[in-house]
Structures are given as structure tokens and as C-alpha cells.
Amino acid sequence: MSIERKEIQPIIEKYRGQTTGHVALLQDIQKEYRYLPREALEQVSQQLDIPLSQLYSMATFYNSFNLEPRGRHEIHVCMGTACHVRGAPRILDRLSQKLGVGPGETTEDGEYTLETVNCVGACALGPLVTFDGRYYGQLTPGKAEKLTGRKP
């Protein structure tokens, strides 16, 4: 994904002159690109006189930021104890096979990012997958595969 300087400029202008709010600035950039592109961080650093190291420090400290491109759709497989014993590893294997990526990876076409999470707090629904923030419980590998909408 190429970064156009003009696309990031309105975000930079929104925070110009502020000495705080850098996390919100990074959130806005990530919302625009689905990750924090190096080029965008360099532009912010130069124009707002924020050390690049400070931006990277925030981006790596907070779990919600990504330095690598993310898919248009995010799939999280709960691997908490209740989900694990009810078959979450089989669901993860099926999704991984179907998408051609492992946990923490994004499909080549940029459509899907597959992740594992420790627990989503919905143990009674396990095994559980979230797809773009929506919860799908009591899944089987076959039902989980259908969430992707991809043909075999």
C-alpha cells in the first residue's frame, strides 16, 4: 500500500500545535491505513517535530497498534481454556489452511488477518471466533471456515 502525503496531511493538521494527544494521532493514522506505515510516521515526525523514536515507542508499547499491514477483515480465534478444550485448535488449523496464513499473518490479497487471543470473556459460547469484532460462538471448523466466504 503506497502512502500519499496528501492523505496524511489532514490528520497532521488536526494535531498541529498540540503537545499531547499523540496516541490519538496514531489511532487516526491506523484507522486510515489499518496499520502505521513508516512513511506516515516519518511525515508526522518531520512536520510536528516529534522524535521518530517517540512515535515508535508508543506504537510498540500499545497492543492496539500495528506496524505491518492488516487485512480488511480481522479474524480472532479465542484460545482461552474453555475454547481450547472445546476445539479452538482445530478451528485455528482449518482457518489457517483455508486462508493460507498462520496466526499473526495477513493474506497476500490484504483481505484477512488471522490472530489468536487468550480470552474474549465469552467462555459459555466457546469455541469462539470474532470476525471484524462480531462474536460467533459454538463453532465447528466447518462453520468457522464459512465466515471467510472463500470458496475451497
Summary of the structure (lengths in Angstrom):
residues: 152
radius of gyration: 18.1
end to end distance: 27.2
largest distance: 52.4
contacts: 433
relative contact order: 0.13
helix: 46%
strand: 13%
